[in-house]
Amino acid sequence: MVVLNKFFLILVLCVLISAVIKALSISLVFAILIGSLIDFHDMAKLPYLIDHYHQHKSKDTAFSIIEFFDMHYGSKAEEHDKEEHEQHKGLPFKAPDNTSIHSTIFVTSVQKTSVESNATEVTYTNFYQPSSYSEFCPTIFQPPRLG
C-alpha cells in the first residue's frame, strides 16, 4: 500500500513537471515570436502615446482615436509632424531607432575561378610493409577478389 502511494505520488509529480515544462516552452515560443514582430523598445513608449492623445483630446473633445492615428501615422502625418516635430520623436514607431538589422544576400551568378600553380609534385616510393603483413587476412570482412 505504501509503495503504491509512492508510485502515484511520483507519477503525479512527473505529470506536473512535464506540464510546467510544456507551458514554459510554449510561453518562450510566443515571447520569441512576439519579440521578432514587435520592437519592445517602441512598446515602452506607449504611455507617451496615450499622454499625447490626451493632449489632443483636451484641445478638441470631438477628437477620436482614428483621427489621432491618421494625424500621426496616416495621411496627415507629414503635415502634422512639421508643427510638433519635437513632441513626435517620443511616439512609438516614429523615430528610426531600430536595434536589429535584417539583411538578405542574393547570389545571382557564380563565376568559376581557377588558380594556376607552378608547384612541382613530389612522390615518395616507400615499399616498407610491416612484418606482420600477410596476404591472408583471418577476418570475416575481406574485400572481393577477381577470378
Residue frames relative to the residue before (quaternion, step in Angstrom):
aa qw qx qy qz dx dy dz
M 1.0000 0.0000 0.0000 0.0000 0.00 0.00 0.00
V 0.6671 0.4882 -0.2950 0.4791 3.59 0.94 -0.90
V 0.6387 0.5235 -0.3200 0.4644 3.60 1.02 -0.79
L 0.6442 0.5228 -0.3128 0.4624 3.57 1.03 -0.81
N 0.6442 0.5113 -0.3166 0.4726 3.61 1.00 -0.79
K 0.6452 0.5044 -0.3202 0.4762 3.60 0.99 -0.79
F 0.6312 0.5375 -0.3310 0.4507 3.58 1.01 -0.80
F 0.6855 0.4697 -0.2880 0.4759 3.59 0.89 -0.92
L 0.6153 0.5389 -0.3431 0.4618 3.59 1.07 -0.68
I 0.6622 0.4871 -0.2972 0.4857 3.59 0.95 -0.87
L 0.6379 0.5304 -0.3185 0.4587 3.58 1.01 -0.81
V 0.6623 0.4926 -0.3010 0.4777 3.59 0.93 -0.88
L 0.6482 0.5111 -0.3216 0.4639 3.60 0.97 -0.79
C 0.6453 0.5136 -0.3232 0.4641 3.59 0.98 -0.78
V 0.6492 0.5056 -0.3145 0.4733 3.58 0.98 -0.81
L 0.6635 0.4971 -0.3077 0.4669 3.59 0.93 -0.83
I 0.6539 0.5014 -0.3205 0.4672 3.59 0.92 -0.82
S 0.6614 0.4901 -0.3216 0.4679 3.60 0.93 -0.79
A 0.6322 0.5203 -0.3357 0.4657 3.61 1.05 -0.68
V 0.6467 0.5058 -0.3172 0.4746 3.59 1.00 -0.79
I 0.6501 0.5054 -0.3193 0.4691 3.58 0.96 -0.84
K 0.6496 0.5100 -0.3187 0.4652 3.59 0.97 -0.81
A 0.6627 0.4954 -0.3063 0.4707 3.60 0.93 -0.87
L 0.6442 0.5106 -0.3182 0.4722 3.58 1.01 -0.77
S 0.6455 0.5177 -0.3192 0.4620 3.59 0.98 -0.81
I 0.6681 0.4918 -0.3039 0.4684 3.58 0.88 -0.88
S 0.6664 0.4898 -0.3208 0.4615 3.60 0.92 -0.80
L 0.6360 0.5099 -0.3388 0.4697 3.61 1.04 -0.65
V 0.6213 0.5300 -0.3449 0.4627 3.59 1.03 -0.72
F 0.6773 0.4741 -0.2981 0.4771 3.59 0.91 -0.85
A 0.6281 0.5269 -0.3451 0.4569 3.61 1.01 -0.70
I 0.6606 0.4871 -0.3079 0.4812 3.59 0.97 -0.80
L 0.6486 0.5200 -0.3163 0.4571 3.59 0.96 -0.85
I 0.6927 0.4553 -0.2821 0.4829 3.58 0.81 -0.96
G 0.6479 0.5285 -0.3167 0.4478 3.59 1.02 -0.75
S 0.6715 0.4741 -0.3097 0.4779 3.57 1.11 -0.56
L 0.6919 0.4646 -0.2805 0.4762 3.60 1.15 -0.47
I 0.7911 0.2212 -0.0813 0.5645 3.58 1.02 -0.81
D 0.3498 -0.7124 0.5680 0.2179 3.56 -0.97 0.87
F 0.3608 -0.7699 0.4855 0.2035 3.57 -0.49 1.18
H 0.5187 0.6131 -0.4211 0.4216 3.59 1.23 -0.29
D 0.6799 0.4581 -0.2853 0.4965 3.58 1.04 -0.76
M 0.6012 0.5576 -0.3687 0.4379 3.60 1.09 -0.54
A 0.6098 0.5528 -0.3473 0.4493 3.58 1.15 -0.55
K 0.6512 0.5195 -0.3068 0.4603 3.59 1.25 -0.36
L 0.4111 0.7423 -0.4545 0.2709 3.62 1.23 -0.02
P 0.6235 0.5197 -0.3789 0.4445 3.68 0.91 -0.62
Y 0.6359 0.5101 -0.3348 0.4726 3.61 1.04 -0.69
L 0.6064 0.5499 -0.3441 0.4598 3.59 1.08 -0.71
I 0.6663 0.4907 -0.2976 0.4761 3.58 0.94 -0.88
D 0.6461 0.5073 -0.3210 0.4712 3.61 0.96 -0.81
H 0.6600 0.5017 -0.3109 0.4649 3.59 0.96 -0.83
Y 0.6115 0.5290 -0.3461 0.4759 3.59 1.08 -0.66
H 0.6656 0.4962 -0.3079 0.4648 3.60 0.95 -0.84
Q 0.5890 0.5521 -0.3699 0.4598 3.61 1.11 -0.54
H 0.6810 0.4607 -0.2880 0.4910 3.59 0.92 -0.88
K 0.6449 0.5287 -0.3184 0.4507 3.59 1.02 -0.80
S 0.6447 0.5217 -0.3315 0.4498 3.61 1.05 -0.68
K 0.6379 0.5188 -0.3257 0.4667 3.61 1.17 -0.54
D 0.7904 0.0535 0.0106 0.6102 3.59 1.08 -0.80
T 0.3346 -0.7825 0.4915 0.1848 3.59 -0.44 1.21
A 0.6596 0.4964 -0.3154 0.4681 3.61 1.15 -0.40
F 0.4320 0.7128 -0.4432 0.3300 3.59 1.32 0.09
S 0.1838 -0.8107 0.5493 0.0857 3.60 -0.68 1.07
I 0.6503 -0.5171 0.3911 0.3959 3.54 -1.31 0.30
I 0.6087 0.5463 -0.3487 0.4576 3.61 1.11 -0.64
E 0.6484 0.4973 -0.3139 0.4833 3.58 1.00 -0.80
F 0.6182 0.5529 -0.3378 0.4450 3.58 1.06 -0.77
F 0.7063 0.4443 -0.2724 0.4791 3.59 0.84 -0.95
D 0.6197 0.5214 -0.3470 0.4730 3.59 1.09 -0.61
M 0.6690 0.5064 -0.2931 0.4583 3.57 1.03 -0.81
H 0.7784 0.3559 -0.1822 0.4839 3.61 1.00 -0.75
Y 0.8084 0.2172 -0.1060 0.5368 3.60 1.08 -0.60
G 0.6816 0.5071 -0.2793 0.4475 3.59 1.24 -0.25
S 0.8465 -0.2017 0.1503 0.4692 3.51 -1.17 -0.75
K 0.7134 0.4369 -0.2603 0.4821 3.62 1.10 -0.55
A 0.4055 0.7640 -0.4421 0.2375 3.61 1.27 -0.03
E 0.6645 0.5192 -0.3208 0.4312 3.59 0.87 -0.89
E 0.6741 0.4911 -0.2887 0.4702 3.57 0.94 -0.91
H 0.6939 0.4782 -0.2772 0.4615 3.59 0.93 -0.91
D 0.6129 0.5587 -0.3514 0.4344 3.61 1.09 -0.66
K 0.5974 0.5637 -0.3652 0.4382 3.60 1.12 -0.56
E 0.6723 0.5029 -0.2941 0.4567 3.58 1.07 -0.74
E 0.8232 0.1240 -0.0153 0.5539 3.60 0.83 -0.99
H 0.0461 0.8625 -0.5029 0.0321 3.58 0.88 0.92
E 0.6856 0.4977 -0.3010 0.4378 3.62 0.83 -0.91
Q 0.6594 0.5031 -0.3126 0.4631 3.59 1.01 -0.75
H 0.6873 0.5068 -0.2846 0.4357 3.60 1.08 -0.68
K 0.4981 0.6510 -0.4400 0.3667 3.60 1.20 -0.11
G 0.6863 0.4891 -0.2794 0.4601 3.58 1.14 -0.58
L 0.5246 0.6344 -0.4199 0.3822 3.60 1.23 -0.11
P 0.5273 -0.6380 0.4460 0.3407 3.61 -1.04 0.67
F 0.8406 0.1840 -0.1775 0.4775 3.54 -1.22 0.69
K 0.5265 0.6197 -0.4208 0.4021 3.60 1.15 0.58
A 0.7597 0.3495 -0.1935 0.5132 3.57 0.76 -1.03
P 0.4311 -0.7012 0.4959 0.2767 3.59 -0.99 0.72
D 0.2812 0.7662 -0.5251 0.2410 3.56 0.39 1.24
N 0.1423 0.8111 -0.5497 0.1402 3.54 0.92 0.90
T 0.3016 -0.7795 0.5271 0.1537 3.52 -0.96 0.88
S 0.7276 0.3581 -0.2450 0.5313 3.59 1.22 0.00
I 0.2151 -0.7601 0.6032 0.1103 3.51 -1.17 0.65
H 0.1041 -0.7742 0.6232 0.0384 3.54 -0.84 1.03
S 0.0404 0.8012 -0.5952 0.0465 3.55 -0.74 0.97
T 0.1530 -0.7654 0.6211 0.0708 3.50 -1.17 0.71
I 0.1435 -0.7827 0.6025 0.0615 3.54 -0.90 0.92
F 0.1273 -0.7784 0.6130 0.0463 3.54 -0.85 1.05
V 0.1941 -0.7528 0.6184 0.1146 3.55 -0.84 0.97
T 0.1729 -0.8335 0.5199 0.0718 3.56 -0.40 1.21
S 0.8024 0.0311 -0.0283 0.5954 3.59 1.06 -0.57
V 0.2173 -0.7622 0.5996 0.1103 3.49 -1.13 0.74
Q 0.1777 -0.7786 0.5943 0.0949 3.55 -0.76 1.02
K 0.3460 -0.7255 0.5559 0.2122 3.53 -0.91 0.95
T 0.1070 -0.7869 0.6063 0.0407 3.51 -0.81 0.98
S 0.1429 -0.7757 0.6078 0.0918 3.53 -1.07 0.68
V 0.2313 -0.7536 0.6042 0.1164 3.50 -1.11 0.76
E 0.2192 -0.7790 0.5754 0.1180 3.53 -0.70 1.07
S 0.1163 -0.8019 0.5856 0.0239 3.50 -0.96 0.92
N 0.3018 -0.7468 0.5675 0.1708 3.55 -1.07 0.75
A 0.3407 0.7598 -0.4894 0.2591 3.56 1.17 0.49
T 0.3306 -0.7260 0.5653 0.2099 3.52 -1.12 0.61
E 0.4286 -0.7040 0.5115 0.2428 3.52 -1.10 0.72
V 0.1678 -0.7773 0.6022 0.0715 3.54 -0.85 0.99
T 0.0624 -0.7958 0.6021 0.0175 3.58 -0.76 1.00
Y 0.2384 -0.7533 0.5999 0.1257 3.51 -1.13 0.71
T 0.1450 -0.7651 0.6204 0.0931 3.55 -0.96 0.82
N 0.1372 0.7773 -0.5898 0.1708 3.49 -0.15 1.31
F 0.1237 -0.8308 0.5411 0.0404 3.55 -0.40 1.18
Y 0.3031 0.7664 -0.5158 0.2338 3.56 1.12 0.49
Q 0.0152 -0.7683 0.6399 -0.0074 3.53 -0.94 0.96
P 0.5313 -0.6299 0.4436 0.3526 3.54 -0.96 0.77
S 0.6079 -0.5961 0.3900 0.3508 3.54 -1.14 0.62
S 0.6689 0.4965 -0.3141 0.4554 3.60 1.14 -0.48
Y 0.4255 0.7114 -0.4665 0.3086 3.60 1.25 0.09
S 0.0431 0.7814 -0.6194 0.0618 3.53 -0.96 0.91
E 0.5196 -0.6314 0.4713 0.3304 3.54 -1.11 0.62
F 0.6924 0.4116 -0.2578 0.5336 3.54 1.16 -0.52
C 0.1247 -0.7769 0.6147 0.0547 3.57 -0.72 1.08
P 0.3457 -0.7849 0.4744 0.1987 3.60 -0.58 1.03
T 0.5173 0.6369 -0.4381 0.3673 3.63 1.15 0.24
I 0.5881 -0.5891 0.4296 0.3501 3.54 -1.26 0.38
F 0.6922 0.4413 -0.2722 0.5020 3.59 1.14 -0.59
Q 0.1539 0.7788 -0.5863 0.1613 3.58 -0.31 1.28
P 0.5228 -0.6353 0.4541 0.3418 3.59 -1.07 0.64
P 0.5744 -0.5887 0.4219 0.3814 3.60 -1.11 0.52
R 0.2588 -0.7709 0.5679 0.1274 3.58 -1.14 0.69
L 0.4333 -0.6757 0.5327 0.2681 3.52 -1.16 0.63
G 0.8960 0.0068 -0.0183 0.4435 3.55 -1.21 0.83
